């Protein structure tokens, strides 16, 4: 049976659409009523009630009217959460003893939002949500709830994950992606895409085989397991639905504004001479990178790589650290850059924790106004009931221990032209061709690597880690890696990225660096070969990362 939260956003949106005409009439009919109170109103949930009262008081001050606290002692196990009139009440209070509510609509909306959050939150969550909500003006809170109503759709099933996430299982045709103006007539692709042929048959989502000789010549006998998604321990979405991480009020409150929630900071442009080398990353806006990229311009139809997953430390609350693929086309120094991105990231500002999470991003105008992370705006069409974008990945790699990695493949379906994402061999969804200008045809460059934000806290370089937080020279088991770099050609075939055709770049190698290498199938004594059971080498690959602030990186 659907919970109260399943339809919360729709209810709030309905109220907002239908209240305007009656607002002035209600204000004229308002009359002052005596304020009732009782000690029976206190309970273990007093903190969220206080938050609701504070929000109500703020709204009442604006409208110069008094609210009604219908609360009187009576028999029963404890205070009710709410009545149909949306006022907080205790059991035993008869309807005759309760005056008609005279509450400003914004107060009702805030109170309703708190109650809806209460339905699926723990007591600790209530304290945190209540304090946050009390500090937010009612009008802004109402706007946040309307925004959440557009993102979070009614679920056929909701799954509570051990990491605190809620995963909603939503009917495909109800997802937020289809609200994009360019997708109003879009039909979700039901026909499976044509998966690229050939390439190294590296195993998907398996830990790199550690029974091999490391770069320093020492031997390791540990063996890893899959890097998967934490919410799977709590259940699975039924067939015929798609899995979404539910966005919370707190997620939006951490953003600089509602309009910027889930969007990257606008890129800054630099001179063409520098931009020509690695156009998407030399931006001068505080972002630093360690990347490999295809040097020769040409037609590219996709890319693939296997990345080990870590949990890098983030120094600033608004910082992040990510490892990803970029599929690029367009004018790198203009406003028409098209980019498709996917990988893992740690972003306390976006997710509220320090767990590595699967993410996607897209833009068709150089990050000016289009695109966003994950499903936080219309665009990316989700098709999987098993993979939730934005959900945390576990387990993760550890220094000197098992190395957990994931394989990502992004490619253009040659038949329908949509750009598909595969995570560990599982189809996740696609970016419709209608979203793009240049990428509606093909890409011209691929990049693989890491990125962090350096805001120079206290006037020194950030200590936010990239990858494992160790430099490339530490090699397997300690440094982060991308292995088996491949690209997709016009014939929808995977081909190994030639070692000589791959260039590397790091803005400041004293903070974060990168080292590329090649591992032949028949010569694996320098680097551990392949994924567990794959029987193949790493081909073109690289180690990258670093600690950020250190004596050589002041």
KOLPA-751416 format. One line per 8 residues: number of its first residue (from 1); their letters; for each residue x, y, z of C-alpha. Coordinates in steps of 0.1 Angstrom, whole numbers. Layout:
NUM> a> X Y Z  ... .
END
This chain:
1> xxxxxxxx> 0 0 0  15 34 -9  26 54 21  17 90 30  50 101 15  43 85 -19  17 112 -27  30 140 -6 .
9> xxxxxxxx> 44 161 -34  13 158 -54  -9 170 -25  13 200 -18  13 209 -55  -24 206 -57  -29 229 -27  -6 255 -41 .
17> xxxxxxxx> -25 255 -74  -59 259 -59  -55 282 -29  -51 316 -46  -87 325 -53  -98 317 -17  -70 333 2  -85 368 6 .
25> xxxxxxxx> -119 353 16  -103 332 43  -84 362 57  -116 382 60  -133 354 78  -105 350 103  -112 358 139  -90 356 169 .
33> xxxxxxxx> -94 324 189  -81 316 223  -48 296 223  -51 263 241  -23 242 255  -17 212 276  11 193 291  -2 163 272 .
41> xxxxxxxx> 11 178 240  47 170 250  61 138 237  94 122 223  87 141 191  88 176 208  116 188 187  98 185 154 .
49> xxxxxxxx> 67 201 169  88 230 181  101 234 146  66 234 131  55 259 158  84 281 150  76 280 113  40 287 120 .
57> xxxxxxxx> 49 316 143  69 332 115  41 328 90  16 342 115  37 372 122  37 379 84  0 377 81  -8 392 116 .
65> xxxxxxxx> -31 364 125  -32 337 152  -30 300 146  -49 274 165  -32 247 186  -60 222 190  -46 203 220  -65 190 249 .
73> xxxxxxxx> -59 160 272  -77 128 267  -73 90 267  -52 72 243  -17 59 237  -2 93 228  -6 124 206  -18 120 171 .
81> xxxxxxxx> 4 132 143  -23 152 125  -60 154 118  -77 159 84  -77 196 92  -39 196 93  -37 208 129  -17 191 157 .
89> xxxxxxxx> -41 174 181  -42 151 210  -66 122 213  -97 127 232  -104 162 220  -138 162 206  -146 180 174  -170 202 193 .
97> xxxxxxxx> -142 215 215  -119 223 186  -124 257 171  -123 260 133  -86 263 122  -75 297 111  -40 290 98  -22 308 70 .
105> xxxxxxxx> -17 285 40  21 287 41  19 275 77  -2 245 66  23 237 39  53 238 62  34 217 88  24 192 62 .
113> xxxxxxxx> 59 190 48  72 182 83  45 156 89  52 139 56  89 138 64  80 123 98  62 94 82  95 79 71 .
121> xxxxxxxx> 121 94 94  137 83 127  136 105 158  171 117 152  161 126 116  132 146 130  154 167 153  176 175 123 .
129> xxxxxxxx> 148 182 99  129 202 124  158 225 132  165 230 95  129 237 86  124 261 115  151 283 100  136 283 65 .
137> xxxxxxxx> 110 309 56  77 293 49  75 305 13  109 290 5  99 257 22  68 256 0  90 262 -31  113 234 -20 .
145> xxxxxxxx> 84 210 -16  71 219 -50  105 212 -65  108 179 -47  73 170 -60  87 174 -95  118 152 -88  103 125 -65 .
153> xxxxxxxx> 75 106 -81  49 83 -66  65 49 -59  51 14 -63  76 4 -36  101 22 -14  132 6 0  151 18 31 .
161> xxxxxxxx> 188 15 26  212 9 55  231 40 45  200 62 51  189 65 15  154 57 4  151 41 -31  118 46 -49 .
169> xxxxxxxx> 106 21 -75  87 42 -100  68 34 -132  91 43 -161  66 66 -178  62 87 -146  99 96 -143  111 132 -142 .
177> xxxxxxxx> 132 128 -173  103 130 -196  93 165 -184  121 180 -205  106 202 -232  126 184 -259  112 150 -247  75 158 -246 .
185> xxxxxxxx> 69 134 -276  97 110 -267  89 73 -264  111 54 -240  133 31 -259  120 -4 -253  143 -21 -278  176 -31 -263 .
193> xxxxxxxx> 205 -11 -278  232 -28 -299  261 -34 -275  295 -27 -290  313 -57 -303  349 -68 -295  372 -53 -270  390 -68 -241 .
201> xxxxxxxx> 367 -92 -222  375 -78 -188  350 -89 -161  324 -64 -150  322 -51 -114  348 -75 -100  378 -68 -79  411 -67 -97 .
209> xxxxxxxx> 429 -100 -93  454 -94 -65  471 -128 -68  498 -112 -89  531 -93 -86  527 -56 -77  548 -29 -94  572 -29 -65 .
217> xxxxxxxx> 578 -66 -69  561 -77 -37  534 -103 -38  498 -101 -26  474 -130 -21  442 -111 -12  412 -114 -35  384 -89 -37 .
225> xxxxxxxx> 347 -90 -44  321 -70 -63  316 -33 -59  279 -29 -59  252 -7 -44  244 -6 -7  206 -4 -10  204 -40 -25 .
233> xxxxxxxx> 208 -53 11  174 -38 18  154 -52 -11  149 -48 -49  126 -30 -71  99 -51 -90  102 -56 -127  85 -30 -147 .
241> xxxxxxxx> 98 -2 -124  129 20 -124  150 27 -93  156 63 -81  173 77 -50  148 99 -32  158 135 -29  153 150 5 .
249> xxxxxxxx> 145 184 18  180 185 34  196 178 0  180 209 -14  188 230 17  225 223 13  225 239 -22  233 275 -29 .
257> xxxxxxxx> 198 279 -43  169 258 -56  177 268 -92  213 257 -88  206 224 -70  222 195 -87  241 217 -113  278 222 -117 .
265> xxxxxxxx> 293 256 -113  296 275 -146  330 269 -162  354 297 -169  370 299 -202  407 305 -209  429 312 -239  426 288 -268 .
273> xxxxxxxx> 462 277 -267  458 261 -233  422 249 -240  433 230 -271  452 205 -250  425 192 -227  395 215 -233  370 204 -207 .
281> xxxxxxxx> 394 206 -177  416 237 -180  390 260 -166  407 281 -139  377 279 -117  393 261 -88  388 226 -102  420 204 -105 .
289> xxxxxxxx> 424 173 -125  446 143 -133  433 129 -167  441 109 -198  425 119 -230  424 111 -267  448 135 -284  438 131 -321 .
297> xxxxxxxx> 405 147 -331  382 123 -349  348 106 -347  342 87 -314  310 69 -305  317 58 -270  342 48 -244  348 22 -217 .
305> xxxxxxxx> 370 18 -186  373 -1 -153  379 21 -122  386 11 -87  364 27 -60  378 46 -30  364 69 -3  386 100 -5 .
313> xxxxxxxx> 386 125 23  369 159 15  381 189 35  355 215 27  317 209 30  312 223 -5  341 202 -20  340 170 -39 .
321> xxxxxxxx> 363 143 -54  353 123 -84  366 98 -110  348 97 -143  346 94 -181  338 124 -203  323 121 -238  328 155 -255 .
329> xxxxxxxx> 320 174 -286  315 210 -296  333 243 -291  355 239 -261  360 276 -257  325 286 -266  290 280 -252  280 250 -272 .
337> xxxxxxxx> 301 223 -256  282 190 -253  293 166 -225  282 133 -212  297 121 -179  296 92 -156  317 77 -127  318 77 -89 .
345> xxxxxxxx> 320 107 -67  321 118 -30  302 150 -25  289 159 10  271 190 -4  251 169 -29  244 138 -9  250 148 28 .
353> xxxxxxxx> 277 121 35  312 110 24  302 77 6  313 71 -30  283 71 -53  275 63 -89  267 95 -107  259 109 -142 .
361> xxxxxxxx> 260 145 -156  252 161 -190  252 195 -206  246 208 -241  257 244 -236  290 242 -217  273 240 -183  255 273 -188 .
369> xxxxxxxx> 219 264 -183  213 228 -194  219 195 -176  224 183 -141  236 155 -119  217 122 -119  179 126 -122  177 160 -105 .
377> xxxxxxxx> 164 176 -137  147 162 -168  170 145 -194  186 112 -185  160 84 -190  164 56 -164  155 21 -175  170 -1 -147 .
385> xxxxxxxx> 152 -15 -117  186 -27 -103  208 3 -105  199 36 -88  220 66 -100  232 86 -69  231 55 -47  262 46 -27 .
393> xxxxxxxx> 287 19 -38  301 -7 -15  324 -22 -6  353 1 -15  391 -4 -20  415 -2 9  453 5 10  471 -28 7 .
401> xxxxxxxx> 438 -47 7  412 -59 -18  407 -35 -48  371 -31 -57  364 -18 -92  335 -11 -115  333 -11 -153  315 18 -171 .
409> xxxxxxxx> 306 18 -208  290 48 -226  281 45 -263  258 57 -290  232 32 -301  238 31 -339  201 24 -346  182 50 -326 .
417> xxxxxxxx> 211 74 -317  206 75 -280  237 75 -257  235 45 -233  252 39 -200  262 4 -188  274 -1 -152  290 -35 -145 .
425> xxxxxxxx> 273 -50 -176  239 -38 -165  220 -13 -187  212 18 -166  195 41 -190  203 66 -218  207 103 -227  182 109 -256 .
433> xxxxxxxx> 198 122 -288  173 151 -287  191 167 -258  222 175 -278  235 194 -307  270 181 -316  266 148 -297  235 141 -317 .
441> xxxxxxxx> 260 129 -343  292 118 -326  319 128 -301  353 142 -309  371 136 -276  371 112 -246  386 119 -212  392 96 -182 .
449> xxxxxxxx> 404 106 -148  399 124 -115  387 159 -105  386 178 -72  376 213 -61  403 235 -46  388 265 -29  421 271 -10 .
457> xxxxxxxx> 407 271 25  427 293 49  448 304 20  464 271 14  458 242 -11  429 220 -2  436 187 15  408 170 -4 .
465> xxxxxxxx> 420 137 -17  418 125 -53  413 88 -59  429 69 -30  447 100 -18  481 85 -29  503 94 -58  505 73 -89 .
473> xxxxxxxx> 539 60 -81  526 39 -52  509 16 -78  485 -13 -74  468 -17 -41  475 19 -30  470 43 -59  437 47 -78 .
481> xxxxxxxx> 436 34 -114  417 33 -147  424 2 -167  414 -13 -201  408 21 -217  387 16 -249  368 36 -274  339 28 -297 .
489> xxxxxxxx> 342 34 -335  317 41 -362  311 4 -367  300 0 -331  331 -19 -322  353 -15 -291  390 -9 -298  418 -6 -273 .
497> xxxxxxxx> 429 30 -269  464 31 -284  490 39 -258  507 65 -279  475 82 -288  466 89 -251  479 120 -235  479 128 -198 .
505> xxxxxxxx> 476 161 -179  477 173 -143  476 210 -134  499 206 -104  517 172 -102  529 181 -66  493 179 -55  478 152 -78 .
513> xxxxxxxx> 496 133 -106  490 107 -132  512 80 -149  501 60 -179  513 25 -187  506 -5 -210  501 -41 -200  503 -67 -228 .
521> xxxxxxxx> 483 -99 -224  515 -119 -226  535 -97 -203  519 -92 -170  549 -92 -146  549 -55 -142  512 -50 -135  485 -73 -121 .
529> xxxxxxxx> 466 -87 -151  429 -84 -156  398 -87 -135  391 -119 -115  387 -147 -140  391 -125 -170  424 -139 -182  434 -106 -199 .
537> xxxxxxxx> 458 -78 -192  451 -42 -184  460 -28 -218  463 9 -218  458 21 -182  470 47 -157  474 54 -120  464 88 -107 .
545> xxxxxxxx> 456 108 -76  472 124 -46  466 139 -12  463 176 -21  479 198 5  514 186 15  549 202 19  554 202 -19 .
553> xx> 518 215 -25  514 245 -1 .
END
